[in-house]
Amino acid sequence: MTGHYSWTGAPAAVNYARSGNVRHNTVYNCVSQVATSGGIYVDGGAYINIEGNTTYGNGVGITIGCENNNYNADNINIRDNLIYNNINAGILIGSNQSNGKVTNSTVSNNSFFKNVSAGGYDGEIDIQNTDHLNIINNIVQSRSNVVVIALLNYTSTNLTMDYNNNYSASGTSNTITFDWGGINTQGYYSLASFQSALGLDAHSMYALPGFTTASLPTPNLHLLSSATACINKGLPSFIAASGEYDIDSQTRVQNSRVDIGADEKPY
């Protein structure tokens, strides 16, 4: 879903993919030999919902960017997806151009589980140039201790993060990594230090999510009834968008408060 390529000859006002939905796909083993490939990829599009998909075994689970300088990708909603066991990050979001951004976009109610199968240093969520990016109500379970990286040489302005549930290989919030090197050259190596330093993720937690089957290669990322860390623990004021459902096409908000992650329980 690309845009802003001059070779199309289209007028600038319509020269981009827009006003679409990418729903209920299973995307796997999308791996390029020449670049890091996203299982689902938006490059300069606008007003696109990516929801209810399962993506695994790809270069990156989902990539949202804008590869043409002086343009943006705008109003992209990535929600209610299962994203696991991809080679690199679960999601890479932000433009890689000096004067381009991903703007006014939301990453919400996704379940990220043990991406970065290649090993090495990478995050479940990687951020490049963004403005007004909102990251809420996600389960982020890393196979290492790194959960989010703001990549070097990029900026992220007006970023909000909250009501996410994090978990990592160490099993303790005192060794989880939020790498903010691309924004302020700092790294934060506990949830508490990240929260106190930046005011982000103020209501986010560190707890075992409670997936039905938390093992690869075929996890079941639905929540157990005992998953108290995530059931009815999302943003209290959250209102589902028109036509938004959970990963199983069930009502997104039940029992008066949204769950964290892609799966919604009726209790």
N, C-alpha and C positions, 0 to 999 in steps of 0.2 A: 504494500500500500504506500506508493511513493508519490513524490511531488516535487515541483519546482525545477524540473529538468528542461533546459532551454531547447534541446533538440526535438522536443515534441511539437514546437511551433504553436502551442496553445496559449491563449491569453493568460496573463499571470493570475487573474481573478479566478480562473477555473483549472489552473495547471497543477492540481494536486488531488489525491484521493480524499474523499470527504463523506461525512454523514453515512457511515456504514456500521455494520455489526459483524464481528467475528465470533461465532457462538458454537459451542458443543462439538468442537473438533478434538480429535486425538492426533497429536503431532509428535513424531518420534524419528530419531536417527537422521535428522537434517543436519548434515555435516559437510562443510565446504573444505576443499583442499587448499584454498587460496585466501580465505578470510574467516573470521569468527562468525558463524552463521546463526541467526536466530530462528528458532522453530516457527515463531510468529514474528513478523517484522513490519514495523511502520517506519517509514522514512519520509518525513515532511508532510504527512497526512494531517487531517483535522476532523474533530467531532466523530471519533471512532470509539466504539465500545468493544473491548476484547474480554469476553466473559464466558464462564462455564466450560473452559477448555482444559484438556489434560496434555501437558507437554513434558517429554522426557527424552533423554539420549541425544539431544541436539547440542550444537555448539554452545548456545545460550538458550534458555527456555523461551524468553520473550525479549525482543529488542525494540526499543522506541527511541528513534533519533531523528536527525535531519542532516543529511550529508552535503547539502548545498548551502554555502555561506550566504549570510544576509537573509536567511529565511528561518522559520520556526515550524515545528510540529506543535499543534495546539489542541487542547481539549481531548486528550486521549484518556480513556478510563480503562484500567486493567483491573478486573474484579472477578472474584469467585472462581479462580482458576486453581488447578492442582499443578504444581511445578516442581519436578523432582529429578534427581540423578542426571542432570545435564552436565556436559563436560566442563563448562566454565560456570559463570554466574547463573542464578535463577532468572534474574532480570537485569538488563543493562538499559538504563534510561538516561537520556540527555544527548544533546547534539555534540558532535566531535569537531565542530567548526568554531572559529574564533568569534564570529558574530552570528551565531545561531543558537537556538535553545529549544528545549521542550517546555512548553508553557501551559499553565492552567490545567494540569493533569493530576490524576489520582491513581494510586496503587492501593486497593482496598480489598479486604476479605479474601486474600489469597493464602494458600498453604504452600510454603516453600519448605522442601525437605531434602536435605543432603545432596545439594548440587555440588559443583566443583569435583566431579569424579576424576578429573585429571590430576588432582592433588595440587600442591603448590599453594601460593598465597593468592586468594581471591575471595570475594564476598558472595553471600546469597543475593544481595542487592548491591549493584554498582551504579554510581551516579556520576554523570558528566554535566554539561551545561544545562541547567534548568532554572525556571522561575515559576514560583507558585506551584510547587509540587507538594502533594499531600499524600503521606504514607500512613494509613490507619488500618486497624483491625486485622492485621496479617499475623499468621503463624510463621515464624522464621526459625527453623531448626537446622543448624549448620552441622556438617560432618567434621568441621574443625572448630575453632573458637572465634572465627571471623564471621560477622553477620552483615555489616554494611561498610562499604568503602566509597568515600568521595574521592574519585580518581584524581591523580595529579594533573595540573595544568588546566583544570576546569573550575567553574564557579557554580554555586547553587544558591540562589537568592530566594527569600520568602518561602523557605522550606518548613513544612510542618510534619511532625511524626508523633503519633500517640496511639495508645490502646493496642499496641502490638504485643504478642507473646513470643519471647525469644528463648531459645535453648541451644546448647552447644555441647561439644564433645567432652568438655571438662566436667559438666554437670554442676557448675557453680557460676553464679553471676559475677564473681570476683575475678574471673579470668576471660570474660567475653570481650571481643574487640570490635570497637567502632573506629575505623580508620578515617580520620577527618583531614588527612594530609593535603588533599586537593583544595580544601577550603581555608584552613587556618594552620596548616603544617603540624597539627597535633594528632595524637592517637589517644584513645580512651580505652582503658583495659578493664573496666568493670561497668556494669549498667549504672550503678550509682554515680560514678564519676562523670559519665556521659550526660546523665540527667542534670546533675548539679552545674556542670560547666556550661551547657548550652540551652538548658530549659526544654530540650526535645525529649520525647518519649516519657513525659512526666508521669503518665498513668500506665505505662507499659510495664510488663512483668517478665520475670524469668522463671519458667516452670516447664516441666515435661508436659507437652500438649495433651497427650492422651489419645493418640491415634489407635485405630483398631489393630493395624499391623504395621509396626514401625521398623520394617526391615526391607532391604533391597534384595532383588531387583524389582519386586512387585509389591510395594507397600499398599495398604488400604488406609487412605488418609481421611476417612470418616472418623468422627469423634466417638469415643466410647461414652456411655451414659455417666461414667465416673470422671469425665474430663472437666473437672470443676475450674481449671485454670482458664478455660476458653468459653465455656457455655455461659451465656448471658453476661459476658464480660467486655463486650465491645463498647464503642463510643455511645454513651447513654442517649445522646440526642440524634443518633444516626437514623436517617429515613432512607429506605431503599429507593433507588431511582425507578421511574416508571418502567415496568417490564423487567426489572431486575429480580433474579431468583438465585438460589444457592446452586451448588454444583449439580444437584439432582433435580433441578427445576422445581424445587419446593419454595414456599414462601420464605423470603429472605429474613424477615424479622418475625420471630415467634416468641411468645411469652414476654412480650413488651420490651425486650432488649435484644439487640443483635449479638450473635456469637462471634468470636474471633476465628478467622480462617474461612475456608470455602464451604464448609459443611454447616448447615443450620439444624439444630435439634428442636423438637417441639416441646421441650420442658426446660 
